[in-house]
Amino acid sequence: MTLDSRKKQVLNAIVDDYVSTNEPVGSKSLIERHNFTVSSATLRNEMAELEKMGLIEKPHTSAGRIPSDKGYREYVDSLLMYDDLSERERTDIENRISGSVNDITDLIRTATDTLSERTGFVSLYMSPRLHKSFLKQLKMLMIEPGKALVVIVLSAGVVRDKVVRIPNFLTGEQIMQISDSVEQNLTGKPLDEITLVTVASSMKAADIPDAMMNQIIYEAYTAIKQADSLNIYLQGENKMLQLPDFGELAKARNLLDSLSNDGMVAGYVNELHPADEVNDDSFMIRIGQEITLDGLQDCSFITTTYKIGDDISGNIGVIGPKRMEYQKVISQINFVRKTLNDKIKKLTE
């Protein structure tokens, strides 16, 4: 689809006006707000052509036009001009993220909270894909008879912990023997190479009766493999309910129902960003009907990638209404990602 320069100007103006006013746009208002040198009749003809092309549509209760999903897509792909953040905005983001605690998970969560505050929309992060990370430390600590805490430290600087069941008769000293044996034999091994067999072999040095070992082997293996599980964190759902785009009860309910199913959202983000197709500069933008999750057809989904080292990545982004200032939102996501990557690099050096 090729648009001439005038149609591009008209579509750009309609999107900008609708985003700022939340009101359908007519030819008269276009002339009043923009420097069009043609008549209202000529603009109506151009709008009629854009409507035939499926780029704008007419709401049932208004004579004006609003962008369609296809129109938003054309705008994002061909007409969008990215905004530079002001010095004050950049400083505010840097201070908020750089002032967080020196733990990667808390750091990413702070960056996500900052995105929600800056945009007024739902922000999200996906935990890093850690299958290429290797085991750096593993400790098992007795909590009480029958329970132990497994603490796993990965090369990416990520810490995971899990409470596991153990045989009631194991002592704290025996748990430490098992922990030391596993750590000594598996340290430096990538997560995707750790199997039930390798975990069992790593425990042979511990002087523990075989009858007690089977449950420990399975629990330790599960704790290690779950360190690579995909987790998603969402922030700012309440902010979306304050927008006129979700003022109708049915739309608000559909939105909340979809966002509450974080497993489905995590799976969708994972599909958008396959682990073997990471591009530091790419944004994935899905608009309206392009989103395959029920209940989010009135939204736009913008996600990108943050990096931990050369091989490990996760995702951060925003879910907002289709009627958003794309250039400003993308600029904010981009700067948050840059700040986050810089901070992670300092933590992992």
VEXVOVEX-739857 format. One record per residue (C-alpha): residue number from 0; residue in three letters; chain; x, y, z. Coordinates in pm, 1 decimal, always signed. Example, Ala and Ser with C-alpha at 12.3 -4.5 7.8 and 13.67 -1.06 7.14 Angstrom:
2
0,ALA,A,+1230.0,-450.0,+780.0
1,SER,A,+1367.0,-106.0,+714.0
***
This chain:
349
0,MET,A,+0.0,+0.0,+0.0
1,THR,A,+143.3,+334.1,-110.4
2,LEU,A,+12.9,+666.4,+15.1
3,ASP,A,+85.2,+996.9,-157.0
4,SER,A,+220.5,+1280.3,+53.0
5,ARG,A,-116.5,+1443.8,+116.7
6,LYS,A,-280.0,+1121.9,+235.8
7,LYS,A,+17.1,+1066.9,+466.8
8,GLN,A,-31.7,+1417.1,+608.0
9,VAL,A,-403.5,+1360.8,+659.1
10,LEU,A,-357.9,+1020.6,+824.6
11,ASN,A,-81.3,+1158.1,+1047.6
12,ALA,A,-301.8,+1450.1,+1152.8
13,ILE,A,-601.1,+1225.3,+1224.6
14,VAL,A,-394.8,+993.4,+1443.7
15,ASP,A,-232.0,+1282.1,+1631.5
16,ASP,A,-562.7,+1460.7,+1688.2
17,TYR,A,-750.1,+1149.7,+1798.2
18,VAL,A,-471.1,+1052.1,+2039.3
19,SER,A,-474.6,+1397.0,+2199.3
20,THR,A,-852.2,+1457.7,+2210.1
21,ASN,A,-1016.3,+1112.5,+2215.3
22,GLU,A,-1272.4,+1264.1,+1975.8
23,PRO,A,-1343.0,+1157.0,+1615.2
24,VAL,A,-1175.9,+1392.0,+1369.4
25,GLY,A,-1355.8,+1581.4,+1093.1
26,SER,A,-1228.4,+1781.7,+796.9
27,LYS,A,-1318.7,+2114.2,+961.1
28,SER,A,-1112.4,+2042.2,+1272.1
29,LEU,A,-819.0,+1929.9,+1054.7
30,ILE,A,-815.5,+2267.4,+880.5
31,GLU,A,-841.3,+2451.9,+1212.7
32,ARG,A,-557.6,+2258.9,+1382.0
33,HIS,A,-318.1,+2197.4,+1092.7
34,ASN,A,-164.7,+2393.4,+808.3
35,PHE,A,-361.4,+2237.1,+525.1
36,THR,A,-388.8,+2471.4,+228.6
37,VAL,A,-670.5,+2281.2,+58.7
38,SER,A,-1045.4,+2313.3,+104.5
39,SER,A,-1260.8,+2119.0,+345.9
40,ALA,A,-1416.1,+1939.5,+47.4
41,THR,A,-1073.3,+1822.7,-72.8
42,LEU,A,-991.1,+1693.8,+274.8
43,ARG,A,-1322.6,+1507.4,+286.8
44,ASN,A,-1229.6,+1338.3,-41.1
45,GLU,A,-890.1,+1238.8,+97.6
46,MET,A,-1055.1,+1102.8,+411.5
47,ALA,A,-1299.8,+905.6,+198.2
48,GLU,A,-1005.9,+747.8,+14.5
49,LEU,A,-832.9,+662.2,+343.1
50,GLU,A,-1156.8,+504.0,+464.0
51,LYS,A,-1181.4,+291.8,+147.0
52,MET,A,-825.0,+176.8,+212.0
53,GLY,A,-926.9,+70.6,+562.8
54,LEU,A,-695.7,+315.6,+738.1
55,ILE,A,-966.6,+518.8,+912.8
56,GLU,A,-1321.9,+435.2,+1015.0
57,LYS,A,-1639.0,+608.9,+1121.0
58,PRO,A,-1778.0,+549.2,+1470.4
59,HIS,A,-2152.4,+488.1,+1468.0
60,THR,A,-2238.2,+801.6,+1665.6
61,SER,A,-2016.3,+1058.2,+1492.8
62,ALA,A,-1953.8,+1218.1,+1155.7
63,GLY,A,-1579.8,+1227.0,+1224.5
64,ARG,A,-1324.5,+952.8,+1168.3
65,ILE,A,-1084.2,+760.9,+1390.6
66,PRO,A,-780.4,+549.5,+1299.6
67,SER,A,-840.3,+179.4,+1239.3
68,ASP,A,-596.3,-87.4,+1354.5
69,LYS,A,-459.8,-84.1,+999.4
70,GLY,A,-425.2,+294.2,+1017.4
71,TYR,A,-232.0,+278.2,+1343.0
72,ARG,A,-5.8,+16.2,+1184.1
73,GLU,A,+64.6,+240.8,+884.1
74,TYR,A,+132.3,+530.0,+1119.5
75,VAL,A,+375.5,+329.6,+1334.0
76,ASP,A,+555.4,+171.9,+1037.4
77,SER,A,+579.9,+471.9,+804.6
78,LEU,A,+496.1,+802.8,+970.4
79,LEU,A,+628.2,+782.1,+1325.5
80,MET,A,+893.2,+1033.2,+1432.3
81,TYR,A,+1062.5,+943.0,+1760.2
82,ASP,A,+1079.5,+1207.0,+2033.4
83,ASP,A,+1396.3,+1280.0,+2227.6
84,LEU,A,+1336.1,+1282.0,+2600.2
85,SER,A,+1413.9,+1603.7,+2779.7
86,GLU,A,+1718.8,+1627.5,+3003.5
87,ARG,A,+1487.2,+1634.1,+3304.3
88,GLU,A,+1307.8,+1316.5,+3191.6
89,ARG,A,+1635.5,+1133.0,+3131.9
90,THR,A,+1775.4,+1239.7,+3467.8
91,ASP,A,+1457.5,+1132.9,+3648.3
92,ILE,A,+1467.4,+785.8,+3489.6
93,GLU,A,+1840.6,+742.0,+3555.6
94,ASN,A,+1806.9,+845.8,+3918.9
95,ARG,A,+1513.4,+615.1,+3980.4
96,ILE,A,+1679.2,+308.7,+3825.9
97,SER,A,+2034.4,+375.9,+3942.0
98,GLY,A,+1915.8,+430.0,+4296.6
99,SER,A,+1772.2,+80.0,+4328.0
100,VAL,A,+1931.7,-203.2,+4522.7
101,ASN,A,+2217.9,-395.9,+4364.9
102,ASP,A,+2020.4,-707.5,+4277.4
103,ILE,A,+1935.3,-775.8,+3913.8
104,THR,A,+1578.0,-890.3,+3976.8
105,ASP,A,+1498.9,-585.7,+4192.4
106,LEU,A,+1673.7,-364.3,+3937.9
107,ILE,A,+1456.4,-489.4,+3650.3
108,ARG,A,+1144.5,-455.7,+3864.4
109,THR,A,+1235.2,-95.5,+3945.3
110,ALA,A,+1282.7,-23.2,+3574.8
111,THR,A,+939.5,-172.8,+3507.2
112,ASP,A,+776.0,+34.3,+3781.4
113,THR,A,+941.7,+342.2,+3634.2
114,LEU,A,+795.4,+265.5,+3290.5
115,SER,A,+444.0,+241.7,+3432.1
116,GLU,A,+486.1,+570.9,+3617.9
117,ARG,A,+624.4,+748.9,+3310.3
118,THR,A,+363.6,+622.7,+3062.3
119,GLY,A,+55.4,+581.9,+3281.6
120,PHE,A,+3.1,+235.1,+3133.1
121,VAL,A,+65.9,-125.9,+3230.7
122,SER,A,+435.8,-213.7,+3223.9
123,LEU,A,+584.0,-561.0,+3222.6
124,TYR,A,+905.2,-752.4,+3238.0
125,MET,A,+983.7,-1111.1,+3152.8
126,SER,A,+1249.0,-1285.5,+3357.7
127,PRO,A,+1573.4,-1349.4,+3167.3
128,ARG,A,+1601.8,-1672.1,+2969.6
129,LEU,A,+1871.4,-1845.4,+3169.0
130,HIS,A,+1922.3,-2176.8,+2989.3
131,LYS,A,+2262.5,-2056.4,+2865.9
132,SER,A,+2361.1,-1937.2,+3212.9
133,PHE,A,+2572.8,-2168.8,+3426.3
134,LEU,A,+2555.0,-2267.9,+3790.9
135,LYS,A,+2780.3,-2053.4,+4006.6
136,GLN,A,+2678.2,-2158.7,+4357.8
137,LEU,A,+2428.2,-2393.5,+4521.8
138,LYS,A,+2357.0,-2400.1,+4893.3
139,MET,A,+2110.9,-2614.9,+5088.6
140,LEU,A,+2012.7,-2495.6,+5434.1
141,MET,A,+1806.5,-2688.3,+5688.0
142,ILE,A,+1490.7,-2499.1,+5787.4
143,GLU,A,+1331.8,-2767.1,+6002.7
144,PRO,A,+1311.8,-3147.3,+5996.5
145,GLY,A,+1172.8,-3241.3,+5653.4
146,LYS,A,+1233.7,-2900.8,+5490.3
147,ALA,A,+1537.3,-2728.6,+5339.7
148,LEU,A,+1601.9,-2408.3,+5145.6
149,VAL,A,+1790.0,-2443.9,+4818.2
150,VAL,A,+1964.7,-2121.7,+4710.2
151,ILE,A,+2099.8,-2110.4,+4354.2
152,VAL,A,+2329.5,-1840.0,+4217.9
153,LEU,A,+2369.6,-1825.6,+3839.3
154,SER,A,+2644.4,-1671.8,+3629.2
155,ALA,A,+2402.6,-1399.9,+3516.3
156,GLY,A,+2399.5,-1270.0,+3873.5
157,VAL,A,+2045.1,-1397.7,+3925.9
158,VAL,A,+1958.9,-1564.5,+4257.2
159,ARG,A,+1679.5,-1820.5,+4289.2
160,ASP,A,+1560.6,-2000.9,+4602.2
161,LYS,A,+1312.7,-2280.1,+4665.9
162,VAL,A,+1189.1,-2462.3,+4974.8
163,VAL,A,+1207.9,-2838.8,+4918.3
164,ARG,A,+1101.2,-3147.7,+5107.0
165,ILE,A,+1373.4,-3375.7,+5244.7
166,PRO,A,+1367.3,-3699.5,+5445.8
167,ASN,A,+1285.8,-3622.8,+5808.4
168,PHE,A,+1592.9,-3804.8,+5936.8
169,LEU,A,+1851.3,-3601.5,+5744.9
170,THR,A,+2060.5,-3374.2,+5968.0
171,GLY,A,+2185.5,-3027.1,+5892.6
172,GLU,A,+2537.3,-3163.6,+5857.3
173,GLN,A,+2425.0,-3418.7,+5598.5
174,ILE,A,+2241.5,-3148.6,+5403.4
175,MET,A,+2562.9,-2944.1,+5393.3
176,GLN,A,+2754.7,-3248.4,+5265.0
177,ILE,A,+2505.1,-3291.0,+4981.3
178,SER,A,+2512.5,-2920.3,+4903.0
179,ASP,A,+2894.0,-2909.3,+4889.5
180,SER,A,+2903.9,-3219.0,+4669.3
181,VAL,A,+2652.0,-3081.4,+4418.5
182,GLU,A,+2818.6,-2740.8,+4406.3
183,GLN,A,+3165.2,-2889.7,+4355.0
184,ASN,A,+3053.7,-3112.9,+4068.5
185,LEU,A,+2804.5,-2888.1,+3887.5
186,THR,A,+2959.5,-2542.1,+3922.2
187,GLY,A,+3028.1,-2404.0,+3574.8
188,LYS,A,+2782.8,-2636.9,+3399.6
189,PRO,A,+2512.9,-2466.5,+3182.0
190,LEU,A,+2157.6,-2511.3,+3306.0
191,ASP,A,+2044.1,-2678.5,+2985.3
192,GLU,A,+2311.3,-2948.0,+3034.1
193,ILE,A,+2207.1,-3035.5,+3389.0
194,THR,A,+1995.7,-3351.3,+3396.9
195,LEU,A,+1859.8,-3580.3,+3665.8
196,VAL,A,+2154.0,-3813.3,+3595.4
197,THR,A,+2416.2,-3539.2,+3639.5
198,VAL,A,+2255.8,-3428.7,+3966.8
199,ALA,A,+2255.2,-3787.9,+4094.3
200,SER,A,+2621.2,-3831.6,+3994.6
201,SER,A,+2716.0,-3507.9,+4168.6
202,MET,A,+2586.4,-3639.0,+4501.9
203,LYS,A,+2791.3,-3956.7,+4507.7
204,ALA,A,+3067.5,-3794.3,+4710.3
205,ALA,A,+2826.1,-3729.6,+4997.6
206,ASP,A,+2828.5,-4010.0,+5253.0
207,ILE,A,+2449.2,-4049.4,+5264.8
208,PRO,A,+2254.3,-4379.0,+5251.0
209,ASP,A,+2103.0,-4440.5,+4905.6
210,ALA,A,+1756.4,-4480.9,+5055.2
211,MET,A,+1762.6,-4113.6,+5157.1
212,MET,A,+1910.7,-3984.6,+4833.4
213,ASN,A,+1634.3,-4035.1,+4577.6
214,GLN,A,+1405.0,-3763.6,+4712.8
215,ILE,A,+1696.8,-3523.0,+4755.7
216,ILE,A,+1815.3,-3586.9,+4399.2
217,TYR,A,+1473.9,-3509.2,+4254.2
218,GLU,A,+1416.8,-3199.3,+4469.9
219,ALA,A,+1761.3,-3055.5,+4391.4
220,TYR,A,+1713.0,-3122.3,+4019.9
221,THR,A,+1370.3,-2953.1,+4023.6
222,ALA,A,+1507.6,-2648.9,+4206.2
223,ILE,A,+1790.2,-2609.9,+3953.2
224,LYS,A,+1566.1,-2647.4,+3647.4
225,GLN,A,+1300.7,-2413.6,+3785.7
226,ALA,A,+1565.6,-2141.6,+3801.2
227,ASP,A,+1512.1,-2113.6,+3424.2
228,SER,A,+1133.6,-2087.8,+3443.4
229,LEU,A,+975.4,-1790.9,+3266.6
230,ASN,A,+818.7,-1541.4,+3506.6
231,ILE,A,+633.9,-1223.0,+3422.2
232,TYR,A,+577.9,-915.0,+3635.5
233,LEU,A,+300.1,-665.1,+3557.2
234,GLN,A,+260.5,-322.2,+3711.1
235,GLY,A,-2.4,-50.1,+3670.8
236,GLU,A,-322.9,-234.6,+3582.7
237,ASN,A,-522.0,+18.4,+3787.0
238,LYS,A,-386.4,+303.1,+3573.1
239,MET,A,-553.9,+159.8,+3262.9
240,LEU,A,-895.5,+166.4,+3429.8
241,GLN,A,-865.0,+543.3,+3469.5
242,LEU,A,-843.8,+591.6,+3090.8
243,PRO,A,-1159.3,+672.9,+2890.6
244,ASP,A,-1063.0,+393.9,+2647.4
245,PHE,A,-1164.8,+140.4,+2913.4
246,GLY,A,-1455.0,+329.7,+3068.4
247,GLU,A,-1706.7,+69.4,+2953.5
248,LEU,A,-1754.4,-206.1,+3207.6
249,ALA,A,-1718.2,-488.2,+2952.1
250,LYS,A,-1388.6,-350.4,+2817.5
251,ALA,A,-1249.7,-301.5,+3168.1
252,ARG,A,-1349.9,-654.2,+3272.0
253,ASN,A,-1198.3,-810.6,+2957.9
254,LEU,A,-874.8,-620.4,+3014.5
255,LEU,A,-839.6,-725.2,+3378.7
256,ASP,A,-934.1,-1085.5,+3303.6
257,SER,A,-661.8,-1104.9,+3038.3
258,LEU,A,-391.5,-939.6,+3247.9
259,SER,A,-472.0,-1163.0,+3546.3
260,ASN,A,-374.3,-1467.3,+3337.4
261,ASP,A,-4.5,-1394.1,+3361.3
262,GLY,A,+88.5,-1736.8,+3222.6
263,MET,A,-86.2,-1656.6,+2894.9
264,VAL,A,+74.5,-1312.5,+2879.5
265,ALA,A,+418.7,-1463.9,+2947.6
266,GLY,A,+368.8,-1720.2,+2671.7
267,TYR,A,+266.6,-1447.2,+2428.2
268,VAL,A,+570.9,-1231.4,+2505.0
269,ASN,A,+792.2,-1537.4,+2464.3
270,GLU,A,+641.6,-1596.1,+2118.1
271,LEU,A,+708.0,-1232.3,+2022.1
272,HIS,A,+1074.0,-1259.7,+2123.1
273,PRO,A,+1214.7,-1606.0,+2042.9
274,ALA,A,+1528.9,-1669.2,+2248.1
275,ASP,A,+1739.7,-1731.6,+1936.8
276,GLU,A,+1629.1,-1411.1,+1760.0
277,VAL,A,+1744.7,-1140.6,+1998.1
278,ASN,A,+1806.2,-797.5,+1846.1
279,ASP,A,+1925.9,-528.8,+2085.5
280,ASP,A,+1753.3,-247.7,+1894.0
281,SER,A,+1425.1,-412.7,+1797.2
282,PHE,A,+1077.8,-326.4,+1920.6
283,MET,A,+783.9,-560.0,+1875.6
284,ILE,A,+463.5,-360.4,+1833.9
285,ARG,A,+126.8,-533.9,+1814.2
286,ILE,A,-189.5,-326.1,+1768.7
287,GLY,A,-550.3,-418.8,+1836.8
288,GLN,A,-658.5,-723.0,+1637.2
289,GLU,A,-293.0,-818.6,+1580.5
290,ILE,A,-282.3,-923.5,+1947.7
291,THR,A,-385.5,-1286.7,+1977.2
292,LEU,A,-477.5,-1268.3,+2346.3
293,ASP,A,-850.2,-1238.3,+2416.5
294,GLY,A,-946.7,-916.1,+2589.8
295,LEU,A,-654.9,-705.8,+2461.8
296,GLN,A,-801.3,-608.6,+2122.6
297,ASP,A,-839.9,-248.7,+2240.9
298,CYS,A,-471.6,-234.3,+2337.2
299,SER,A,-129.4,-195.4,+2185.3
300,PHE,A,+158.1,-412.6,+2301.7
301,ILE,A,+513.7,-269.3,+2279.6
302,THR,A,+804.7,-482.5,+2398.5
303,THR,A,+1180.4,-486.7,+2361.7
304,THR,A,+1482.8,-676.1,+2494.1
305,TYR,A,+1723.6,-613.8,+2781.2
306,LYS,A,+2053.1,-798.7,+2800.7
307,ILE,A,+2254.4,-970.4,+3074.3
308,GLY,A,+2589.8,-1039.3,+2914.4
309,ASP,A,+2619.6,-1163.8,+2556.9
310,ASP,A,+2386.8,-1464.6,+2566.3
311,ILE,A,+2114.8,-1395.9,+2823.7
312,SER,A,+1814.8,-1174.8,+2761.3
313,GLY,A,+1467.8,-1089.3,+2889.4
314,ASN,A,+1192.7,-851.3,+2785.8
315,ILE,A,+1047.4,-525.7,+2908.3
316,GLY,A,+758.4,-325.9,+2768.2
317,VAL,A,+421.3,-157.8,+2792.0
318,ILE,A,+58.2,-252.4,+2735.6
319,GLY,A,-153.3,+55.6,+2668.8
320,PRO,A,-454.1,+170.1,+2467.3
321,LYS,A,-430.3,+184.3,+2088.6
322,ARG,A,-481.6,+557.8,+2132.2
323,MET,A,-135.7,+631.8,+2271.1
324,GLU,A,+151.3,+867.7,+2187.6
325,TYR,A,+361.5,+597.1,+2026.1
326,GLN,A,+664.0,+815.6,+1966.5
327,LYS,A,+683.2,+922.4,+2330.9
328,VAL,A,+613.3,+575.8,+2473.8
329,ILE,A,+874.0,+409.3,+2252.0
330,SER,A,+1130.8,+676.6,+2341.1
331,GLN,A,+1067.4,+614.1,+2711.7
332,ILE,A,+1095.0,+236.0,+2673.7
333,ASN,A,+1414.9,+280.7,+2474.7
334,PHE,A,+1578.7,+501.9,+2736.8
335,VAL,A,+1467.5,+279.3,+3025.2
336,ARG,A,+1616.9,-19.6,+2841.8
337,LYS,A,+1945.9,+162.8,+2781.1
338,THR,A,+1969.5,+269.3,+3145.4
339,LEU,A,+1880.9,-82.0,+3261.9
340,ASN,A,+2140.0,-245.4,+3034.8
341,ASP,A,+2409.1,-4.9,+3155.9
342,LYS,A,+2329.2,-76.6,+3521.2
343,ILE,A,+2320.0,-454.0,+3467.2
344,LYS,A,+2657.0,-439.0,+3292.2
345,LYS,A,+2811.8,-262.8,+3592.3
346,LEU,A,+2662.3,-517.7,+3831.9
347,THR,A,+2792.2,-818.3,+3636.3
348,GLU,A,+3140.9,-693.9,+3549.2
***
